[in-house]
Amino acid sequence: MGIGLNKRPSVDGVLAHRFAAIAGNTLMVSLLPLFQLEPGQRARIRQLMGMPDQVHRLEELGLRAGSTVEMVQPGSPCIVRLDGGKLCFRGNEAFSVLVQAGDEE
């Protein structure tokens, strides 16, 4: 069974890990898909994934790296609070947003 070179790794149900070098030290940052947050839990958006037009659409909605979101209703539809408003995601749209739990920098 071969591995498809054009396939993107799935983030469904797993933590995504990124490494960042800060002042010569390696820091492991755990990211998870937006839909995995619990109701009332806040998180900082760290990465938007997808085709350029999909990422652009998310950014138009106000979802940008560094923004803080709060989960209102997980599942489908997934509803989050952002800057006083609410956004609703259907299907796998919330898979494209990777967050770091908590609202710290």
Secondary structure, DSSP 4 states (H G I P E B T S, - for coil): -PPPTTPPPP-TTS-EEEEEEETTEEEEEEEEEGGGSPTT-EEEEEEE-S-HHHHHHHHHTT--TT-EEEEEE-SSSEEEEETTEEEEE-TTGGGGEEEEEBS--
